[in-house]
Amino acid sequence: MKQHILIIAAIALLFSSCEKEIKFNGHYSGEKLVLFSNVNAGSEQLTLRLYKSRFFLAETEEPIGTTKGGAVVTAEINGKSYTLAEDPENRGNYSMPYKAQPGDVVSIRAHLEGFADATSSTVVPQKPDFEILSCRSEAVNDTPGFRNVIFRVKLH
């Protein structure tokens, strides 16, 4: 009988839980612009997406990954300045023709009223030597207009 009580008590402890609410007492510095871009040697275009950050405790209906349109986006490539155009059909997506060369120094600045400027800079790396074996595209769940592209590659 004692064994049955011990087993029942162990099972009860296993399935019980406690909850303690921990108040956030850090500093929230407000929403930020988030700039996402890849610059690769041999690419024909400089593209980027501009997002608004979201506080992890915010109670909002706005989905994560909401792009922000209406910004002025400039790129400085090897000391020369360019303005990126916004895609009218996909607000928050910006691009310009640019054939990236290894060693190019690329700096990007996005300015949008009400936000601190988002900046990024990089040196274009050497182009990797690889072969694409296959490629497929899949829709991203709950995110209209976004697709994942999946490559199978062989590095040389």
DRENTI-292680 format. One record per residue (C-alpha): residue number from 1; residue in one letter; x negated, y, z. Coordinates in nm, 4 decimals. Layout:
% residues N
<r NUM "A" <X Y Z>>
...
% end
This chain:
% residues 156
<r 1 "M" <0.0000 0.0000 0.0000>>
<r 2 "K" <-0.2850 0.2384 0.0883>>
<r 3 "Q" <-0.4375 0.1762 -0.2552>>
<r 4 "H" <-0.1120 0.2748 -0.4279>>
<r 5 "I" <-0.0959 0.5985 -0.2305>>
<r 6 "L" <-0.4596 0.6783 -0.3173>>
<r 7 "I" <-0.3980 0.6059 -0.6863>>
<r 8 "I" <-0.0821 0.8217 -0.6899>>
<r 9 "A" <-0.2676 1.1034 -0.5098>>
<r 10 "A" <-0.5569 1.0820 -0.7603>>
<r 11 "I" <-0.3146 1.0945 -1.0559>>
<r 12 "A" <-0.1289 1.3879 -0.8993>>
<r 13 "L" <-0.4578 1.5780 -0.8578>>
<r 14 "L" <-0.5544 1.4969 -1.2155>>
<r 15 "F" <-0.2360 1.6479 -1.3571>>
<r 16 "S" <-0.2082 1.9438 -1.1244>>
<r 17 "S" <-0.3485 2.2803 -1.2155>>
<r 18 "C" <-0.3863 2.6217 -1.0678>>
<r 19 "E" <-0.3710 2.9587 -1.2313>>
<r 20 "K" <-0.5452 3.2716 -1.1217>>
<r 21 "E" <-0.5088 3.5948 -1.3111>>
<r 22 "I" <-0.8370 3.7799 -1.3427>>
<r 23 "K" <-0.8057 4.1501 -1.4096>>
<r 24 "F" <-1.0307 4.2989 -1.6809>>
<r 25 "N" <-1.2452 4.5624 -1.5133>>
<r 26 "G" <-1.4921 4.6299 -1.7932>>
<r 27 "H" <-1.5109 4.9415 -2.0058>>
<r 28 "Y" <-1.2972 4.9509 -2.3220>>
<r 29 "S" <-1.4507 5.1979 -2.5664>>
<r 30 "G" <-1.1681 5.2019 -2.8226>>
<r 31 "E" <-1.1186 5.0622 -3.1695>>
<r 32 "K" <-1.4158 5.0472 -3.4055>>
<r 33 "L" <-1.4641 5.0097 -3.7778>>
<r 34 "V" <-1.6122 4.6733 -3.8721>>
<r 35 "L" <-1.8036 4.6549 -4.2004>>
<r 36 "F" <-1.8491 4.3139 -4.3657>>
<r 37 "S" <-2.0734 4.2777 -4.6710>>
<r 38 "N" <-2.3256 4.0372 -4.8241>>
<r 39 "V" <-2.6060 4.1548 -5.0495>>
<r 40 "N" <-2.7798 3.8782 -5.2441>>
<r 41 "A" <-3.0476 3.8932 -5.5123>>
<r 42 "G" <-2.8954 3.8482 -5.8568>>
<r 43 "S" <-2.5424 3.9523 -5.7593>>
<r 44 "E" <-2.3761 4.1868 -6.0095>>
<r 45 "Q" <-2.1749 4.3907 -5.7614>>
<r 46 "L" <-2.1987 4.5371 -5.4121>>
<r 47 "T" <-1.8753 4.4571 -5.2295>>
<r 48 "L" <-1.7564 4.5041 -4.8741>>
<r 49 "R" <-1.4491 4.4870 -4.6557>>
<r 50 "L" <-1.3679 4.7342 -4.3849>>
<r 51 "Y" <-1.1699 4.6182 -4.0795>>
<r 52 "K" <-1.0428 4.7697 -3.7587>>
<r 53 "S" <-1.1586 4.5916 -3.4428>>
<r 54 "R" <-0.8988 4.4674 -3.1986>>
<r 55 "F" <-0.9346 4.4540 -2.8216>>
<r 56 "F" <-0.9090 4.0912 -2.7088>>
<r 57 "L" <-0.6460 4.1740 -2.4428>>
<r 58 "A" <-0.4351 4.3944 -2.6705>>
<r 59 "E" <-0.0721 4.2969 -2.7067>>
<r 60 "T" <0.0004 4.3808 -3.0672>>
<r 61 "E" <0.1814 4.2330 -3.3641>>
<r 62 "E" <-0.0994 4.3408 -3.5991>>
<r 63 "P" <-0.2877 4.0340 -3.7228>>
<r 64 "I" <-0.6598 3.9913 -3.6700>>
<r 65 "G" <-0.8499 4.0836 -3.9852>>
<r 66 "T" <-0.6379 4.3812 -4.0907>>
<r 67 "T" <-0.8378 4.5777 -4.3480>>
<r 68 "K" <-0.8606 4.9565 -4.3335>>
<r 69 "G" <-0.8213 5.1616 -4.6488>>
<r 70 "G" <-0.8800 5.5285 -4.7165>>
<r 71 "A" <-1.2413 5.5400 -4.6044>>
<r 72 "V" <-1.5316 5.7092 -4.7781>>
<r 73 "V" <-1.7955 5.4397 -4.8296>>
<r 74 "T" <-2.1440 5.5250 -4.9511>>
<r 75 "A" <-2.4470 5.3105 -5.0222>>
<r 76 "E" <-2.8053 5.4252 -5.0350>>
<r 77 "I" <-3.0157 5.1917 -5.2486>>
<r 78 "N" <-3.3907 5.2559 -5.2533>>
<r 79 "G" <-3.3280 5.6198 -5.1587>>
<r 80 "K" <-3.0543 5.6907 -5.4176>>
<r 81 "S" <-2.6957 5.7515 -5.2977>>
<r 82 "Y" <-2.3793 5.5966 -5.4503>>
<r 83 "T" <-2.0075 5.6011 -5.3627>>
<r 84 "L" <-1.8135 5.2745 -5.3581>>
<r 85 "A" <-1.4614 5.2665 -5.5042>>
<r 86 "E" <-1.1693 5.1217 -5.3107>>
<r 87 "D" <-0.9684 4.8469 -5.4797>>
<r 88 "P" <-0.6171 4.9981 -5.5168>>
<r 89 "E" <-0.4566 4.6530 -5.5003>>
<r 90 "N" <-0.6518 4.5361 -5.1932>>
<r 91 "R" <-0.6869 4.8316 -4.9580>>
<r 92 "G" <-0.9926 4.8065 -4.7382>>
<r 93 "N" <-1.1976 4.6344 -5.0117>>
<r 94 "Y" <-1.4703 4.8489 -5.1698>>
<r 95 "S" <-1.7163 4.7789 -5.4508>>
<r 96 "M" <-1.9548 4.9184 -5.7097>>
<r 97 "P" <-2.1584 4.7685 -5.9925>>
<r 98 "Y" <-2.5081 4.6880 -5.8669>>
<r 99 "K" <-2.7566 4.4201 -5.9694>>
<r 100 "A" <-2.9427 4.3423 -5.6496>>
<r 101 "Q" <-3.3171 4.2879 -5.6768>>
<r 102 "P" <-3.5344 4.1221 -5.4104>>
<r 103 "G" <-3.6928 4.3894 -5.1917>>
<r 104 "D" <-3.4209 4.6536 -5.2509>>
<r 105 "V" <-3.3437 4.8533 -4.9357>>
<r 106 "V" <-2.9642 4.8885 -4.9022>>
<r 107 "S" <-2.7925 5.1064 -4.6400>>
<r 108 "I" <-2.4135 5.1364 -4.6219>>
<r 109 "R" <-2.2044 5.3934 -4.4339>>
<r 110 "A" <-1.8252 5.3909 -4.3982>>
<r 111 "H" <-1.6442 5.7000 -4.2711>>
<r 112 "L" <-1.2766 5.6980 -4.1735>>
<r 113 "E" <-1.0973 5.9742 -3.9852>>
<r 114 "G" <-1.0407 5.8787 -3.6204>>
<r 115 "F" <-1.3286 5.6297 -3.6031>>
<r 116 "A" <-1.7033 5.6470 -3.5514>>
<r 117 "D" <-1.8908 5.5721 -3.8746>>
<r 118 "A" <-1.9763 5.2076 -3.9403>>
<r 119 "T" <-2.3285 5.1570 -4.0745>>
<r 120 "S" <-2.5374 4.8656 -4.1933>>
<r 121 "S" <-2.8700 4.8199 -4.3680>>
<r 122 "T" <-3.0762 4.5340 -4.5069>>
<r 123 "V" <-3.3592 4.4438 -4.7384>>
<r 124 "V" <-3.2405 4.2144 -5.0205>>
<r 125 "P" <-3.4024 3.8723 -4.9706>>
<r 126 "Q" <-3.5613 3.6561 -5.2391>>
<r 127 "K" <-3.3123 3.4584 -5.4450>>
<r 128 "P" <-3.2970 3.0966 -5.3219>>
<r 129 "D" <-3.3654 2.8165 -5.5670>>
<r 130 "F" <-3.0619 2.5848 -5.5736>>
<r 131 "E" <-2.8154 2.4078 -5.8012>>
<r 132 "I" <-2.4343 2.4186 -5.7598>>
<r 133 "L" <-2.2975 2.0647 -5.7722>>
<r 134 "S" <-1.9267 2.1480 -5.7240>>
<r 135 "C" <-1.6940 2.4320 -5.6234>>
<r 136 "R" <-1.3337 2.4551 -5.5066>>
<r 137 "S" <-1.1055 2.7267 -5.3721>>
<r 138 "E" <-0.8544 2.6944 -5.0862>>
<r 139 "A" <-0.5932 2.9388 -4.9570>>
<r 140 "V" <-0.6516 3.0694 -4.6044>>
<r 141 "N" <-0.3511 2.9919 -4.3824>>
<r 142 "D" <-0.1399 3.2921 -4.2784>>
<r 143 "T" <-0.3663 3.5380 -4.4633>>
<r 144 "P" <-0.2161 3.6346 -4.7999>>
<r 145 "G" <-0.4703 3.7282 -5.0631>>
<r 146 "F" <-0.7637 3.5548 -4.8932>>
<r 147 "R" <-0.9200 3.2311 -5.0162>>
<r 148 "N" <-1.2100 3.0177 -4.8986>>
<r 149 "V" <-1.4518 2.9123 -5.1699>>
<r 150 "I" <-1.6345 2.5903 -5.0884>>
<r 151 "F" <-1.9569 2.5030 -5.2712>>
<r 152 "R" <-2.1597 2.1810 -5.2685>>
<r 153 "V" <-2.5220 2.2681 -5.3454>>
<r 154 "K" <-2.8633 2.1055 -5.3821>>
<r 155 "L" <-3.1654 2.3044 -5.2624>>
<r 156 "H" <-3.4890 2.2736 -5.4631>>
% end
